[in-house]
Amino acid sequence: MRHLRSSKSSKVFPVDRSNASFIRMQGITKRFGNVTANASVDLDVAKGSIHAIVGENGAGKSTLMRILYGLYKPDSGSISIDGEEKSFKSPQDAIASGIGMVSQHYAIIPELSCIDNLILGAEGSALIDRNTIIERATNLASALGFEFDWYAIAGDMSPSAAQKLEIAKLLWRESNILILDEPTAMLSPEDSAALYTNLRTLADAGRTVIVVTHRLEEVMDYCERVTVMRNGKVVANEETAQTTSKRLAELIVGGELTFERERPAVPGRVSLSLREFSVQGDRGDRAVDINAFELRESEVVGVAGVDGNGQKELIESLIGIRPYLGVAKYYDRELGGLSVAQRLEDGLAIVPEDRQLQGLIGSWSVADNAILGLHRRQPISNGWRMDRSACIAVTEDIVRRFSTKVSSFGAPIASLSGGNQQRFVVARALEGSPKLLIAFQPARGLDIRGSSEVYAEIRRRCSMGMCALIVSFDLDELLEHCDRIVVMFRGKASEPPHGLQSDRHAVGRMMVGLSP
Amino acid sequence: MIRVALLLSFCIGTLALLLAVAGTSGFDVVRSFFEGISGYSLERSEFVGYGPISEILRRMAPLVITGLAVFIALQVGLFNIGAEGQLKVGGLAAVFVALFVGVDGVVGVALAVLAAIVAGMIWAIPAGAIKVWRGGHEVITTIMLNNVAAHFASYLIAGPLKKPGSSEAASDFVSHSMRLSAIGDPGRTVTLQPALIVGVLLCIVAAWWLVRTPSGFELRASGANPIASLFAGISVRRFAFWGLAASGGIAGLAGGMHLLGQEGRFAEGFSPGFGFDSLGVALLAGRSPLGIIPAALLFAAIDQGSLRTQVATGLPKEISAVIQGLIILIVAVMRYRRSFAR
C-alpha cells in the first residue's frame, strides 16, 4: 500500500483559473414552516476547485445543496452559474445547466447491471446500441481511472464501486458541477484517498466539485476552500491552507469541544466468546472465519476493516438472523440456541447498519418506532397488553438521550433528518440497560458533536459493566473511541500486535491484508 | 370525515356526469338514487319504509367480514386476492355440515361456522406455505386457488351436494333451525343480519388487538417493514403464514354466515364477487379495521341505490361498479400524494 492519505506537504493545488466565482449563490433563504434552514446564505465556488461545506447535522448544508440542485426553491436569493442568472424549478433544469448530485443514499438500482444504471434516463436515443454505449462508457471510465464490469449486477458492487458508478453517471450526463453529499461515509481510508485523487483529476480538467462532509481531515487534505455553516448561516469561508482542523471544529460547534473520554474500566467477566466460528456468506463462501475472540464486560472493541470483509455476516450471525458454525458463547449460553427475540431479552442490543431498512419503520410514528424491539419488555407489555403511558415514557427517554429533534411523538419517523434518526436508533438500543451492544457504524451520518455524544454514552455504559462490539469503516473513529481494535480481512479477525494497537498505519496495512 | 365527504360528493358528481352520457336526466337519477338508499320518497315527502336501509345493511354484512379478511392480510404485507375462493369453500363447508352431520340448533350452527372457518384457512394455507418457504407470490397463488374453489364448488353442487331429484345445480336448503335469520320486524323496523353484528364486533376487536397488544404490534410491524422486524426479534415468516391463514379463516367465516344467514343453500352464483369487492373495501378502510365499516356501507349503498335507479330511469345498475372503481382510484391517488408530499 502506497499511503493511506496524502501528507499535508505533498498538497499541490493548481493555480486558480479565474478569480471570479463560477457558482455564486447570494442571500439564499429557505424556510420550512417556522424553521429557517438557510438564512441569507452566500456561497462562492471557483471553477476547477474542490470546495468543502462542513457543519453539524441540521446546519443547512443539505438544504443549500438541494436548492442548488433544483430540488427546493429558495424563498429568496439568487443563483448564478458562470455569470448567468439561473432559476431552477426542478433538478431537470439544474442538470441542463451541468449540475449533478450524488446523494448520501446512492440512487443505484440494485437489480440492473452497471451499464444500465449508467445510462438510465440518459440513453441518448430511443434505440440502444449496446456496443457504442459500452465503448463510450469504457472511454469515460478510463479517463477517470475507473474500471467497471459493465454487465455485473449493480447490487453486488462494493460501496466504493457504487460511489464510482455514481460519479460516472454524473459525467455521462456531462455535468460540470459535481455535488457530493458525504461521499466517503461508506469508504475505507484507501478508497477515500482514491476517490479524492479522482476528484482532483476532474477538478484539474476544469470541473467544479462541491463536497459536503463531516470528516475534517479530508477537507484539510484535499479541498481548496471550506465553507462552515451553523444554524442555517455561513459562519466562515476559509482557504484550507490558512486554517487548521481544530479551528474548523470549533467553528462548526460554535465553541470548544469539551468531551472527555472516560477512562477504560478494568475488563470484567467474559461476555461473548467465539471459537472456531464461521459464517456462510450469501454466495456460499466462508464470509467469517474467526479462530478465537473474546469480549469482556466494560470493553469497547472496534472491528476495523474495509467493507465486505465479513463484518455484515459477523453481526448478522451474532444477532441471530444468519446461522453460524462453531462456538459462540454469550455468558454461559450458546447463542445459536436462542432466537433473535430471546437474545434481545437476554440483554443483547443492536444498532443496525442501515437504519432506514433495518432499524426503523418509516411510515410509523416516532412513538411506535421507539418501542420496536422493546415491545415485549416490562413495563411496556405485560405479555398480552401494551401499556400506553409506559410507551410514552420510553419514547421520552429515547428522544431525550441524545436530544433527538422531533416535532411530536405522533409524527412519522421518516420526517426526521438522517442524523436524528441515527441518534434515535442508538438511544433505543441503549434503552433497557443492555449487557452487550452490537453496533454497526453507530455514528453513521452524525457530526462531530453527535458522534462524540454517542460514543461518550456508550463508554459511560461500558464503565458500568456493558460491553460493546462496534463495526465501522471509519478507522479514525474507532481509534479514537475504542479500547481495542480487531481487524477483519477476508473473514479472518486479527489484532494488531502489542504496541501497534493504536497505530493508524499499522492497522491500515492490516485492513488490506498486509503485515502490520 | 373530510375524506368521506369528499368521496360522497365525488361519487354523486360522477353519477350525474355519467348519466348525462347515458342520456337520462341527472335530476331523476340523483333522486331515485337517494330514494333507493334512504327509503324516503321526495315526491310524496314522506318516509316509505325501512326496506332500503335493511337491504343496504344486508348487502354490507359479507363485505364487512370479507373486508376484514383482506385487511388482516394487508397488515402482514400480503394481498389476499383469494378471499372469494375462501368464502366459497367456507360456504361449502357450512352447507355440508348443516346437511350431512345431523346436528341441529345452536350446536349445529356453531359446528357449521367452525367448519367454514377451518375450510377458509385450509384454502389459504397453501398460498401462505408457498410464500414463506418457496417465495411464490401470494397474488398468483391465491388467484389460482380461487379458480380451484370455483370449479370445486361447481362440481360439488352438480354432484355429491346436489339436492336429490332436482334438476338445478344447487344443494338442498339447510333446515330452519340452522338458519341465522335477520333480527327485527321487516315491516316496521330495520332488520339486521347476525353476520353484520359479528363483522362489526370483529372489526372492533381487531382494531383494539392490532394497536394494544404486543402480538398485534408485531403483526403490523412484520408487514410494514419485514427486515426491521427481523432485527427487532419478530418472526416475520410466522406472521406471514398465520396472517394469511387467519385471513382465509375470516373469509371462510363470511361464507359460512352468508350461507346460513342469507342464501340458505349453495347454488351457482352463491357469491356475486364479495371477495373482490372486499379488496376495494379493505383498501378504502385506511389504517384501522374500523374504517372497514363505513367503507362497506358505502359500497353496499352504491349497489343498492343503483338498483333503484335502474328501475326508475333505465340507467344500467353496472354503473355502480364504475363508481366503486373510481372511488378506489381516487383514494389511491390521495394516498400516493400524501406519501410523496414532504
HADDOCK unambig.tbl for C-alpha pairs under 7 A between the chains (distance, minus, plus):
assign (segid A and resid 340 and name CA) (segid B and resid 233 and name CA) 4.59 0.50 0.50
assign (segid A and resid 341 and name CA) (segid B and resid 233 and name CA) 4.04 0.50 0.50
assign (segid A and resid 341 and name CA) (segid B and resid 234 and name CA) 6.73 0.50 0.50
assign (segid A and resid 357 and name CA) (segid B and resid 227 and name CA) 6.58 0.50 0.50
assign (segid A and resid 357 and name CA) (segid B and resid 228 and name CA) 6.20 0.50 0.50
assign (segid A and resid 358 and name CA) (segid B and resid 227 and name CA) 5.36 0.50 0.50
assign (segid A and resid 358 and name CA) (segid B and resid 228 and name CA) 3.95 0.50 0.50
assign (segid A and resid 358 and name CA) (segid B and resid 231 and name CA) 6.43 0.50 0.50
assign (segid A and resid 359 and name CA) (segid B and resid 228 and name CA) 4.99 0.50 0.50
assign (segid A and resid 360 and name CA) (segid B and resid 228 and name CA) 5.96 0.50 0.50
assign (segid A and resid 361 and name CA) (segid B and resid 224 and name CA) 6.48 0.50 0.50
assign (segid A and resid 361 and name CA) (segid B and resid 225 and name CA) 5.67 0.50 0.50
assign (segid A and resid 361 and name CA) (segid B and resid 228 and name CA) 6.85 0.50 0.50
assign (segid A and resid 372 and name CA) (segid B and resid 232 and name CA) 6.20 0.50 0.50
assign (segid A and resid 373 and name CA) (segid B and resid 232 and name CA) 4.08 0.50 0.50
assign (segid A and resid 373 and name CA) (segid B and resid 233 and name CA) 6.33 0.50 0.50
assign (segid A and resid 375 and name CA) (segid B and resid 214 and name CA) 6.14 0.50 0.50
assign (segid A and resid 376 and name CA) (segid B and resid 214 and name CA) 6.25 0.50 0.50
assign (segid A and resid 381 and name CA) (segid B and resid 214 and name CA) 6.78 0.50 0.50
assign (segid A and resid 384 and name CA) (segid B and resid 213 and name CA) 5.59 0.50 0.50
assign (segid A and resid 384 and name CA) (segid B and resid 214 and name CA) 6.22 0.50 0.50
assign (segid A and resid 385 and name CA) (segid B and resid 212 and name CA) 5.87 0.50 0.50
assign (segid A and resid 385 and name CA) (segid B and resid 213 and name CA) 4.39 0.50 0.50
assign (segid A and resid 385 and name CA) (segid B and resid 214 and name CA) 6.33 0.50 0.50
assign (segid A and resid 386 and name CA) (segid B and resid 212 and name CA) 5.32 0.50 0.50
assign (segid A and resid 386 and name CA) (segid B and resid 213 and name CA) 5.27 0.50 0.50
assign (segid A and resid 386 and name CA) (segid B and resid 214 and name CA) 6.24 0.50 0.50
